[in-house]
Amino acid sequence: MLEKEYDYFLRNKETLFATYHNRVVVIKDEKIIGDYDTKEKALKETIKEHELGTFLIQEMSEEEMEDIRFHSRVYV
């Protein structure tokens, strides 16, 4: 559902991290529509003007910038 926003984040994460280090950004339609101190504030402010589910909230911290991989050995 938010593939376009997440792809934008992945393509631009180094630049976004440098610009918004330790901030929380809101991405919609391949652009930053806000940056905040906390995820809670980002959500609270963004839903005033944008429908829930139409934007991506991304934290720009060291932990969030690391590539996270999950491995599963589930047999179905």
C-alpha positions in Angstrom: 0.0 0.0 0.0 2.8 2.4 0.8 5.3 0.9 -1.6 5.9 4.2 -3.4 6.8 6.0 -0.1 9.0 3.2 1.1 10.8 2.9 -2.2 11.4 6.7 -2.0 12.9 6.3 1.5 15.2 3.4 0.4 16.4 5.3 -2.7 17.1 8.5 -0.6 17.9 7.2 2.9 21.5 8.5 3.0 20.4 12.0 2.0 17.4 11.9 4.3 19.5 10.7 7.2 22.0 13.5 6.7 19.3 16.1 6.6 16.9 14.7 9.2 19.3 13.0 11.6 17.5 12.0 14.9 14.2 13.3 13.6 11.0 11.5 12.5 9.9 12.2 8.9 6.6 11.8 7.2 6.7 10.7 3.5 3.8 11.0 1.1 3.8 10.9 -2.7 7.6 10.6 -2.8 8.3 13.8 -0.7 8.8 14.8 2.9 5.6 16.5 4.2 6.8 16.9 7.8 9.5 16.2 10.3 9.0 15.9 14.1 10.7 15.0 17.4 8.7 11.8 18.0 6.7 9.3 16.1 3.6 10.1 18.2 3.8 13.8 17.3 4.3 12.9 13.7 1.2 10.8 13.6 -0.9 13.3 15.7 -0.1 16.2 13.4 -0.2 14.4 10.1 -3.6 12.9 10.6 -5.0 16.4 10.9 -4.6 16.9 7.2 -3.9 13.5 5.7 -5.9 10.2 5.8 -4.4 7.5 7.9 -2.7 4.9 5.7 -1.7 7.4 3.0 1.7 8.3 4.4 4.8 6.7 5.9 6.4 7.7 9.2 10.1 6.9 9.3 12.5 7.5 12.2 16.0 8.8 11.1 18.1 7.2 13.9 21.2 5.1 13.7 19.2 2.0 14.6 16.6 2.6 11.9 19.2 3.1 9.3 20.8 -0.3 9.7 19.6 -2.9 7.2 17.4 -5.3 9.1 17.0 -8.9 7.8 14.8 -11.6 9.1 15.4 -15.3 8.5 12.7 -17.9 9.1 12.8 -21.7 8.8 9.1 -22.2 8.7 7.8 -25.3 7.0 4.3 -25.1 5.6 
